[in-house]
C-alpha cells in the first residue's frame, strides 16, 4: 500500500510522516536511527484496521532541524509525538514505540496522557530502572567513547558485536537486524537501509546517552494503559531485564512478540497481529 506522506512543522524542526489505512489512529515511533520506512510491512498488515501513522523522529532521515543538529531530549520528542497526534485531529491515539521509540512513547504517555489511548512499549532500554544500572551504563559510555575516539564505523561494529547483531538492510535502534540478506533487497528496502545508515552518526553523537539516561516517570505512568512488549527471542537478554524492571514498577502487563529486538522486520504479519491483539487487551 502506497502511503500518504506529509510533514508537520514543530518548534525547531519539521517532522516527516507516512499514513496508511483507515480506522483509529495507531502512531508508530521508531527507535534510535530508524525511520518510518522500517515499519512499512507492519503498517501494511494493520492498515485494514487502523490509520497507521509512522514518522521519522526529529534528526533522523527526512525529519530535519531548522538549524544545527541538537542533542536528543526526550521531552522534546514526547512533545513532537503529541503535536503529531493533535495535528491528525483524531483524539487519543494508540501508540507503539520500539527501543528508543518506546522511551519516547513512555514520555508521551506520562506528559500528554490525554493523547494516548494505549501504549505498547516494545523492548524499551530502561536501564535506569534496573537495580544496578552501572554495567549497562558503562557499556553505553564505552560505545560513545569509541565513537568519539575511533569514529562511526568502529563504534557501530562494536555495537553489532556486543549485541549479536550483523550489518544488513534492516536496522534496530543502534544497528541492523538480521545480517546480510540471502536475497536482493527491493529498491524500497535498499533506500531505507541507506537512510538509516546515514543516521548512525547523529545517534552516536547525540542520542546514545540521552536515551540511556532517561528514566520514565513511573508515578505519572502508573495506572495508565501501558503494556511492555518483549521479543520471544530476547528472553534472558539484558533488554528483557530492562523491560521486566519497567513492567514491575508499573504493575503492568507484559506481552510476548515474535522474534527479537527487531522482530517486526522478519515477521511483519505475526508482529502486526500480536500488536493488534495487545492493543485490544490493553
C-alpha positions, 0 to 999 in steps of 0.5 A: 500500500502506497502511503500518504506522506506529509510533514508537520512543522514543530518548534525547531524542526519539521517532522516527516510522516507516512499514513496508511489505512483507515480506522483509529489512529495507531502512531508508530515511533521508531527507535534510535536511527530508524525511520518510518520506512522500517515499519512499512510491512507492519503498517501494511498488515494493520492498515485494514484496521487502523490509520497507521501513522509512522514518522521519522523522529526529529534528526533522523532521515527526512525529519530535519532541524531548522538549524544545527543538529541538537542533542536528543531530549526526550521531552522534546520528542514526547512533545513532537509525538503529541503535536503529531497526534493533535495535528491528525485531529483524531483524539487519543491515539494508540501508540507503539514505540520500539527501543528508543521509540518506546522511551519516547512513547513512555514520555508521551504517555506520562506528559500528554496522557490525554493523547494516548489511548494505549501504549505498547512499549516494545523492548524499551532500554530502561536501564535506569530502572534496573537495580544496578544500572552501572554495567549497562551504563558503562557499556553505553559510555564505552560505545560513545567513547569509541565513537568519539575516539575511533569514529562511526564505523568502529563504534557501530561494529562494536555495537553489532558485536556486543549485541549479536547483531550483523550489518544488513538492510534492516536496522534496530535502534543502534544497528541492523537486524538480521545480517546480510540478506540471502536475497536482493533487497527491493529498491524500497528496502535498499533506500531505507537501509541507506537512510538509516545508515546515514543516521548512525552518526547523529545517534552516536553523537547525540542520542546514545546517552540521552536515551540511556539516561532517561528514566520514565516517570513511573508515578505519572505512568502508573495506572495508565494503559501501558503494556511492555512488549518483549521479543520471544527471542530476547528472553534472558537478554539484558533488554528483557531485564530492562523491560521486566524492571519497567513492567514491575514498577508499573504493575503492568502487563507484559506481552510476548512478540515474535522474534527479537529486538527487531522482530517486526522486520522478519515477521511483519504479519505475526508482529502486526497481529500480536500488536493488534491483539495487545492493543485490544487487551490493553 
